[in-house]
Amino acid sequence: MRMLLVAVVGVVLVVGSSAKVSGGQMQVPGFPDSLPQQMPGHRTRDAADGRRGQELAKMRNEDRQKKLVADTERLLALATDLKAQVGQSATDSLSEDGMKKVEEIEKLAHSVKERMKG
């Protein structure tokens, strides 16, 4: 009987020493580190936050794409107008209106380039 008691105590000590304590919770090898907090099939708060984040990112990307399309269309229109103005001009210099278009083209081109990067 005494040997059985010693054997049981030995097994308890071996199992107890193989488990580790982390953050106030005992983790036993072979068991999952954490159990689900909710029933299977229910979305957790993290999953809902992740889905919401993905939807926001998609909306931002679509908005960015629309702005890029609008800016490139405006850039094309300005460049076409400037080309026509230069073609009609007999001199090598641009009018004040032409210089304003050139500056606007530069600003739009820089803006489009920066948005395309990020």
C-alpha positions in Angstrom: 0.0 0.0 0.0 2.8 2.3 0.9 4.5 1.7 -2.5 1.3 2.5 -4.3 1.1 5.9 -2.4 4.8 6.6 -3.3 4.1 5.8 -7.0 1.0 8.1 -7.1 2.9 10.9 -5.5 5.8 10.4 -7.9 3.4 10.5 -10.9 1.8 13.7 -9.6 5.3 15.3 -9.1 6.4 14.3 -12.6 3.2 15.6 -14.3 3.3 18.8 -12.2 6.9 19.5 -13.1 6.3 19.0 -16.8 3.6 21.7 -16.9 4.6 25.3 -17.1 2.9 28.3 -15.6 2.4 31.3 -17.8 0.5 34.4 -16.9 -1.1 32.8 -13.9 -2.4 29.9 -16.0 -0.9 26.4 -16.0 -0.2 24.9 -19.4 0.1 21.2 -19.7 1.9 19.7 -22.7 -0.5 18.1 -25.2 -3.3 20.5 -24.4 -4.1 23.6 -26.4 -2.6 26.8 -25.0 -6.0 28.6 -25.0 -9.6 27.4 -25.4 -12.0 29.4 -27.5 -13.9 32.0 -25.5 -17.1 31.5 -27.5 -19.0 28.7 -28.9 -17.9 27.4 -32.3 -19.5 29.1 -35.2 -19.8 32.4 -33.4 -17.6 35.2 -34.6 -15.2 36.7 -32.1 -14.7 40.4 -31.6 -11.3 40.2 -33.3 -12.8 38.6 -36.4 -15.4 41.3 -36.6 -12.8 44.0 -36.2 -10.7 42.3 -38.9 -13.6 42.2 -41.3 -14.4 45.9 -40.6 -10.8 46.8 -41.2 -10.8 45.0 -44.5 -14.0 46.7 -45.6 -12.5 50.1 -44.7 -9.3 49.3 -46.5 -11.3 48.3 -49.6 -13.4 51.5 -49.5 -10.2 53.6 -49.1 -8.6 51.8 -52.1 -11.7 52.4 -54.2 -11.8 56.0 -53.3 -8.1 56.3 -54.1 -8.7 54.7 -57.5 -11.5 57.1 -58.3 -9.4 60.1 -57.5 -6.5 58.7 -59.6 -8.9 58.3 -62.6 -10.3 61.8 -62.2 -6.8 63.4 -61.8 -5.4 61.5 -64.8 -8.4 62.5 -66.9 -7.9 66.2 -65.9 -4.1 65.8 -66.6 -4.9 64.5 -70.1 -7.3 67.3 -70.8 -4.8 70.0 -69.7 -2.0 68.4 -71.7 -4.3 68.2 -74.8 -5.3 71.9 -74.4 -1.6 72.9 -73.9 -0.6 71.0 -77.0 -3.3 72.7 -79.0 -2.3 76.1 -77.7 1.4 75.5 -78.5 0.5 74.4 -82.0 -1.5 77.5 -82.6 1.2 79.8 -81.3 3.7 81.2 -83.8 6.2 82.2 -81.1 8.5 80.1 -78.8 6.9 81.5 -75.7 3.7 80.6 -73.9 1.0 82.9 -72.8 0.2 83.5 -69.1 -2.7 81.0 -69.5 -0.3 78.5 -71.0 2.1 78.9 -68.1 -0.8 78.3 -65.6 -1.7 75.1 -67.4 2.0 74.0 -67.2 2.1 74.6 -63.5 -1.2 72.8 -62.9 0.0 69.9 -65.0 3.2 69.7 -62.9 1.2 69.7 -59.7 -1.3 67.1 -60.9 1.5 64.9 -62.2 3.3 65.0 -58.9 0.1 64.3 -57.0 -0.7 61.3 -59.2 2.8 60.0 -58.9 2.7 60.1 -55.1 -0.7 58.4 -54.9 0.5 55.7 -57.2 3.4 54.9 -54.9 1.2 54.5 -51.8 
